[in-house]
Amino acid sequence: MPQANEDPVLERALRDLAWYERITKRSRRWVAVTELTALATGAGAVVAAGIQAPAVITASIAGATVFVGGFRQVFGHAERYVQAAEAWSRLRLAVQRYTLAPEADRNEENLRRLLEEIEAVADAEVQSWVLSRRLAQPPGGQALP
């Protein structure tokens, strides 16, 4: 990873890049956990019903499956993973373009392009969040948190 070397715009880009990397990794782990749990509980409910397990066991496993489905919907880790990975990729490429240019060639134009990409990534994040909140709003109802 390149060093910032007293360049405040590059420092900001590297901080944002590290943040998106952490969010990507965390979201990917949550996706794996929720998907595997959904598969296991869904299969478990079918098996429990098939072997005629007591109703309380079958219902508990089925309830866990429904809970995991709701958890996925409420927290949206899969969507967050995709958004953070896209932001990380865009910023990584912008940082590479900037840092691969010889320091002597890093002029105002290069700096402006890097700053514009940082701002574009942040704006895309906000727009994505706003859109997801609008889609989560029930028709004629209050917006969800």
Contact map, one row per residue, 1 for C-alpha under 8 A:
1110000000000000000000000000000000000000000000000000000000000000000000000000000000000000000000000000000000000000000000000000000000000000000000000
1111000000000000000000000000000000000000000000000000000000000000000000000000000000000000000000000010000000000000000000000000000000000000000000000
1111100000100000000000000000000000000000000000000000000000000000000000000000000000000000000000000000000000000000000000000000000000000000000000000
0111111101100100000000000000000000000000000000000000000000000000000000000000000000000000000000000000000000000000000000000000000000000000000000000
0011111000000000000000000000000000000000000000000000000000000000000000000000000000000000000000000000000000000000000000000000000000000000000000000
0001111100100000000000000000000000000000000000000000000000000000000000000000000000000000000000000000000000000000000000000000000000000000000000000
0001111111100000000000000000000000000000000000000000000000000000000000000000000000000000000000000000000000000000000000000000000000000000000000000
0001011111110000000000000000000000000000000000000000000000000000000000000000000000000000000000000000000000000000000000000000000000000000000000000
0000001111111000000000000000000000000000000000000000000000000000000000000000000000000000000000000000000000000010011000000000000000000000000000000
0001001111111100000000000000000000000000000000000000000000000000000000000000000000000000000000100000000000000000010000000000000000000000000000000
0011011111111110000000000000000000000000000000000000000000000000000000000000000000000000000000000000000000000000000000000000000000000000000000000
0000000111111111000000000000000000000000000000000000000000000000000000000000000000000000000000000000000000000000000000000000000000000000000000000
0000000011111111100000000000000000000000000000000000000000000000000000000000000000000000001000100000000000000000010001000000000000000000000000000
0001000001111111110000000000000000000000000000000000000000000000000000000000000000000000000000100000000000000000000000000000000000000000000000000
0000000000111111111000000000000000000000000000000000000000000000000000000000000000000000000000000000000000000000000000000000000000000000000000000
0000000000011111111100000000000000000000000000000000000000000000000000000000000000000000001000000000000000000000000000000000000000000000000000000
0000000000001111111110000000000000000000000000000000000000000000000000000000000000000001001100000000000000000000000000000000000000000000000000000
0000000000000111111111000000000000000000000000000000000000000000000000000000000000000000000000000000000000000000000000000000000000000000000000000
0000000000000011111111100000000000000000000000000000000000000000000000000000000000000000000000000000000000000000000000000000000000000000000000000
0000000000000001111111110000000000000000000000000000000000000000000000000000000000011011000000000000000000000000000000000000000000000000000000000
0000000000000000111111111000000000000000000000000000000000000000000000000000000000011001000000000000000000000000000000000000000000000000000000000
0000000000000000011111111100000000000000000000000000000000000000000000000000000000000000000000000000000000000000000000000000000000000000000000000
0000000000000000001111111110000000000000000000000000000000000000000000000000000010010000000000000000000000000000000000000000000000000000000000000
0000000000000000000111111111000000000000000000000000000000000000000000000000000111011000000000000000000000000000000000000000000000000000000000000
0000000000000000000011111111100000000000000000000000000000000000000000000000000010000000000000000000000000000000000000000000000000000000000000000
0000000000000000000001111111110000000000000000000000000000000000000000000000000000000000000000000000000000000000000000000000000000000000000000000
0000000000000000000000111111111000000000000000000000000000000000000000000000110110000000000000000000000000000000000000000000000000000000000000000
0000000000000000000000011111111100000000000000000000000000000000000000000000110010000000000000000000000000000000000000000000000000000000000000000
0000000000000000000000001111111110000000000000000000000000000000000000000000000000000000000000000000000000000000000000000000000000000000000000000
0000000000000000000000000111111111000000000000000000000000000000000000000000100000000000000000000000000000000000000000000000000000000000000000000
0000000000000000000000000011111111100000000000000000000000000000000000000000110000000000000000000000000000000000000000000000000000000000000000000
0000000000000000000000000001111111110000000000000000000000000000000000000000000000000000000000000000000000000000000000000000000000000000000000000
0000000000000000000000000000111111111000000000000000000000000000000000000000000000000000000000000000000000000000000000000000000000000000000000000
0000000000000000000000000000011111111100000000000000000000000000000100110000000000000000000000000000000000000000000000000000000000000000000000000
0000000000000000000000000000001111111110000000000000000000000000000000000000000000000000000000000000000000000000000000000000000000000000000000000
0000000000000000000000000000000111111111000000000000000000000000000000000000000000000000000000000000000000000000000000000000000000000000000000000
0000000000000000000000000000000011111111100000000000000000000000100100000000000000000000000000000000000000000000000000000000000000000000000000000
0000000000000000000000000000000001111111110000000000000000000000100110000000000000000000000000000000000000000000000000000000000000000000000000000
0000000000000000000000000000000000111111111000000000000000000000000000000000000000000000000000000000000000000000000000000000000000000000000000000
0000000000000000000000000000000000011111111100000000000000000000000000000000000000000000000000000000000000000000000000000000000000000000000000000
0000000000000000000000000000000000001111111110000000000000001101100000000000000000000000000000000000000000000000000000000000000000000000000000000
0000000000000000000000000000000000000111111111000000000000001100100000000000000000000000000000000000000000000000000000000000000000000000000000000
0000000000000000000000000000000000000011111111100000000000000000000000000000000000000000000000000000000000000000000000000000000000000000000000000
0000000000000000000000000000000000000001111111110000000000001000000000000000000000000000000000000000000000000000000000000000000000000000000000000
0000000000000000000000000000000000000000111111111000000001101100000000000000000000000000000000000000000000000000000000000000000000000000000000000
0000000000000000000000000000000000000000011111111100000000000000000000000000000000000000000000000000000000000000000000000000000000000000000000000
0000000000000000000000000000000000000000001111111110000000000000000000000000000000000000000000000000000000000000000000000000000000000000000000000
0000000000000000000000000000000000000000000111111111100011000000000000000000000000000000000000000000000000000000000000000000000000000000000000000
0000000000000000000000000000000000000000000011111111100001000000000000000000000000000000000000000000000000000000000000000000000000000000000000000
0000000000000000000000000000000000000000000001111111100000000000000000000000000000000000000000000000000000000000000000000000000000000000000000000
0000000000000000000000000000000000000000000000111111100000000000000000000000000000000000000000000000000000000000000000000000000000000000000000000
0000000000000000000000000000000000000000000000011111111000000000000000000000000000000000000000000000000000000000000000000000000000000000000000000
0000000000000000000000000000000000000000000000011111111011000000000000000000000000000000000000000000000000000000000000000000000000000000000000000
0000000000000000000000000000000000000000000000000001111111000000000000000000000000000000000000000000000000000000000000000000000000000000000000000
0000000000000000000000000000000000000000000000000001111111100000000000000000000000000000000000000000000000000000000000000000000000000000000000000
0000000000000000000000000000000000000000000000000000011111110000000000000000000000000000000000000000000000000000000000000000000000000000000000000
0000000000000000000000000000000000000000000000010000111111111000000000000000000000000000000000000000000000000000000000000000000000000000000000000
0000000000000000000000000000000000000000000010011000111111111100000000000000000000000000000000000000000000000000000000000000000000000000000000000
0000000000000000000000000000000000000000000010000000001111111110000000000000000000000000000000000000000000000000000000000000000000000000000000000
0000000000000000000000000000000000000000000000000000000111111111000000000000000000000000000000000000000000000000000000000000000000000000000000000
0000000000000000000000000000000000000000110110000000000011111111100000000000000000000000000000000000000000000000000000000000000000000000000000000
0000000000000000000000000000000000000000110010000000000001111111110000000000000000000000000000000000000000000000000000000000000000000000000000000
0000000000000000000000000000000000000000000000000000000000111111111000000000000000000000000000000000000000000000000000000000000000000000000000000
0000000000000000000000000000000000000000100000000000000000011111111100000000000000000000000000000000000000000000000000000000000000000000000000000
0000000000000000000000000000000000001100110000000000000000001111111110000000000000000000000000000000000000000000000000000000000000000000000000000
0000000000000000000000000000000000000000000000000000000000000111111111000000000000000000000000000000000000000000000000000000000000000000000000000
0000000000000000000000000000000000000000000000000000000000000011111111100000000000000000000000000000000000000000000000000000000000000000000000000
0000000000000000000000000000000001001100000000000000000000000001111111110000000000000000000000000000000000000000000000000000000000000000000000000
0000000000000000000000000000000000000100000000000000000000000000111111111000000000000000000000000000000000000000000000000000000000000000000000000
0000000000000000000000000000000000000000000000000000000000000000011111111100000000000000000000000000000000000000000000000000000000000000000000000
0000000000000000000000000000000001000000000000000000000000000000001111111111000000000000000000000000000000000000000000000000000000000000000000000
0000000000000000000000000000000001000000000000000000000000000000000111111111110000000000000000000000000000000000000000000000000000000000000000000
0000000000000000000000000000000000000000000000000000000000000000000011111111000000000000000000000000000000000000000000000000000000000000000000000
0000000000000000000000000000000000000000000000000000000000000000000001111111000000000000000000000000000000000000000000000000000000000000000000000
0000000000000000000000000000000000000000000000000000000000000000000000111111100000000000000000000000000000000000000000000000000000000000000000000
0000000000000000000000000000000000000000000000000000000000000000000000111111111100000000000000000000000000000000000000000000000000000000000000000
0000000000000000000000000011011000000000000000000000000000000000000000010011111110000000000000000000000000000000000000000000000000000000000000000
0000000000000000000000000011001000000000000000000000000000000000000000010001111111000000000000000000000000000000000000000000000000000000000000000
0000000000000000000000000000000000000000000000000000000000000000000000000001111111100000000000000000000000000000000000000000000000000000000000000
0000000000000000000000010010000000000000000000000000000000000000000000000001111111110000000000000000000000000000000000000000000000000000000000000
0000000000000000000000111011000000000000000000000000000000000000000000000000111111111000000000000000000000000000000000000000000000000000000000000
0000000000000000000000010000000000000000000000000000000000000000000000000000011111111100000000000000000000000000000000000000000000000000000000000
0000000000000000000000000000000000000000000000000000000000000000000000000000001111111110000000000000000000000000000000000000100000000000000000000
0000000000000000000110110000000000000000000000000000000000000000000000000000000111111111000000000000000000000000000000000000000000000000000000000
0000000000000000000110010000000000000000000000000000000000000000000000000000000011111111100000000000000000000000000000000000000000000000000000000
0000000000000000000000000000000000000000000000000000000000000000000000000000000001111111110000000000000000000000000000000000000000000000000000000
0000000000000000000100000000000000000000000000000000000000000000000000000000000000111111111000000000000000000000000000001000100000000000000000000
0000000000000000100110000000000000000000000000000000000000000000000000000000000000011111111100000000000000000000000000000000000000000000000000000
0000000000000000000000000000000000000000000000000000000000000000000000000000000000001111111110000000000000000000000000000000000000000000000000000
0000000000000000000000000000000000000000000000000000000000000000000000000000000000000111111111000000000000000000000010001000000000000000000000000
0000000000001001100000000000000000000000000000000000000000000000000000000000000000000011111111100000000000000000000011001000000000000000000000000
0000000000000000100000000000000000000000000000000000000000000000000000000000000000000001111111110000000000000000000000000000000000000000000000000
0000000000000000000000000000000000000000000000000000000000000000000000000000000000000000111111111000000000000000000000000000000000000000000000000
0000000000000000000000000000000000000000000000000000000000000000000000000000000000000000011111111100000000000000010010000000000000000000000000000
0000000001001100000000000000000000000000000000000000000000000000000000000000000000000000001111111110000000000000010000000000000000000000000000000
0000000000000000000000000000000000000000000000000000000000000000000000000000000000000000000111111111000000000000000000000000000000000000000000000
0000000000000000000000000000000000000000000000000000000000000000000000000000000000000000000011111111100000000000000000000000000000000000000000000
0000000000000000000000000000000000000000000000000000000000000000000000000000000000000000000001111111100001000110010000000000000000000000000000000
0100000000000000000000000000000000000000000000000000000000000000000000000000000000000000000000111111111000000000000000000000000000000000000000000
0000000000000000000000000000000000000000000000000000000000000000000000000000000000000000000000011111110000000000000000000000000000000000000000000
0000000000000000000000000000000000000000000000000000000000000000000000000000000000000000000000001111111011000000000000000000000000000000000000000
0000000000000000000000000000000000000000000000000000000000000000000000000000000000000000000000000011111111000000000000000000000000000000000000000
0000000000000000000000000000000000000000000000000000000000000000000000000000000000000000000000000010111111000000000000000000000000000000000000000
0000000000000000000000000000000000000000000000000000000000000000000000000000000000000000000000000000011111100000000000000000000000000000000000000
0000000000000000000000000000000000000000000000000000000000000000000000000000000000000000000000000000111111100000000000000000000000000000000000000
0000000000000000000000000000000000000000000000000000000000000000000000000000000000000000000000000100111111111110000000000000000000000000000000000
0000000000000000000000000000000000000000000000000000000000000000000000000000000000000000000000000000000111111110000000000000000000000000000000000
0000000000000000000000000000000000000000000000000000000000000000000000000000000000000000000000000000000001111111000000000000000000000000000000000
0000000000000000000000000000000000000000000000000000000000000000000000000000000000000000000000000000000001111111100000000000000000000000000000000
0000000000000000000000000000000000000000000000000000000000000000000000000000000000000000000000000100000001111111110000000000000000000000000000000
0000000010000000000000000000000000000000000000000000000000000000000000000000000000000000000000000100000001111111111000000000000000000000000000000
0000000000000000000000000000000000000000000000000000000000000000000000000000000000000000000000000000000000011111111100000000000000000000000000000
0000000000000000000000000000000000000000000000000000000000000000000000000000000000000000000000000000000000001111111110000000000000000000000000000
0000000011001000000000000000000000000000000000000000000000000000000000000000000000000000000001100100000000000111111111000000000000000000000000000
0000000010000000000000000000000000000000000000000000000000000000000000000000000000000000000000000000000000000011111111100000000000000000000000000
0000000000000000000000000000000000000000000000000000000000000000000000000000000000000000000000000000000000000001111111110000000000000000000000000
0000000000000000000000000000000000000000000000000000000000000000000000000000000000000000011001000000000000000000111111111000000000000000000000000
0000000000001000000000000000000000000000000000000000000000000000000000000000000000000000001000000000000000000000011111111100000000000000000000000
0000000000000000000000000000000000000000000000000000000000000000000000000000000000000000000000000000000000000000001111111110000000000000000000000
0000000000000000000000000000000000000000000000000000000000000000000000000000000000000000000000000000000000000000000111111111000000000000000000000
0000000000000000000000000000000000000000000000000000000000000000000000000000000000000010011000000000000000000000000011111111100000000000000000000
0000000000000000000000000000000000000000000000000000000000000000000000000000000000000000000000000000000000000000000001111111110000000000000000000
0000000000000000000000000000000000000000000000000000000000000000000000000000000000000000000000000000000000000000000000111111111000000000000000000
0000000000000000000000000000000000000000000000000000000000000000000000000000000000000000000000000000000000000000000000011111111100000000000000000
0000000000000000000000000000000000000000000000000000000000000000000000000000000000100010000000000000000000000000000000001111111110000000000000000
0000000000000000000000000000000000000000000000000000000000000000000000000000000000000000000000000000000000000000000000000111111111000000000000000
0000000000000000000000000000000000000000000000000000000000000000000000000000000000000000000000000000000000000000000000000011111111100000000000000
0000000000000000000000000000000000000000000000000000000000000000000000000000000000000000000000000000000000000000000000000001111111110000000000000
0000000000000000000000000000000000000000000000000000000000000000000000000000000000000000000000000000000000000000000000000000111111111000000000000
0000000000000000000000000000000000000000000000000000000000000000000000000000000000000000000000000000000000000000000000000000011111111100000000000
0000000000000000000000000000000000000000000000000000000000000000000000000000000000000000000000000000000000000000000000000000001111111110000000000
0000000000000000000000000000000000000000000000000000000000000000000000000000000000000000000000000000000000000000000000000000000111111111000000000
0000000000000000000000000000000000000000000000000000000000000000000000000000000000000000000000000000000000000000000000000000000011111111100000111
0000000000000000000000000000000000000000000000000000000000000000000000000000000000000000000000000000000000000000000000000000000001111111100000100
0000000000000000000000000000000000000000000000000000000000000000000000000000000000000000000000000000000000000000000000000000000000111111110000000
0000000000000000000000000000000000000000000000000000000000000000000000000000000000000000000000000000000000000000000000000000000000011111110000110
0000000000000000000000000000000000000000000000000000000000000000000000000000000000000000000000000000000000000000000000000000000000001111111011110
0000000000000000000000000000000000000000000000000000000000000000000000000000000000000000000000000000000000000000000000000000000000000011111111110
0000000000000000000000000000000000000000000000000000000000000000000000000000000000000000000000000000000000000000000000000000000000000000111110000
0000000000000000000000000000000000000000000000000000000000000000000000000000000000000000000000000000000000000000000000000000000000000000011111000
0000000000000000000000000000000000000000000000000000000000000000000000000000000000000000000000000000000000000000000000000000000000000000111111100
0000000000000000000000000000000000000000000000000000000000000000000000000000000000000000000000000000000000000000000000000000000000000000110111110
0000000000000000000000000000000000000000000000000000000000000000000000000000000000000000000000000000000000000000000000000000000000001101110011111
0000000000000000000000000000000000000000000000000000000000000000000000000000000000000000000000000000000000000000000000000000000000001001110001111
0000000000000000000000000000000000000000000000000000000000000000000000000000000000000000000000000000000000000000000000000000000000001000000000111
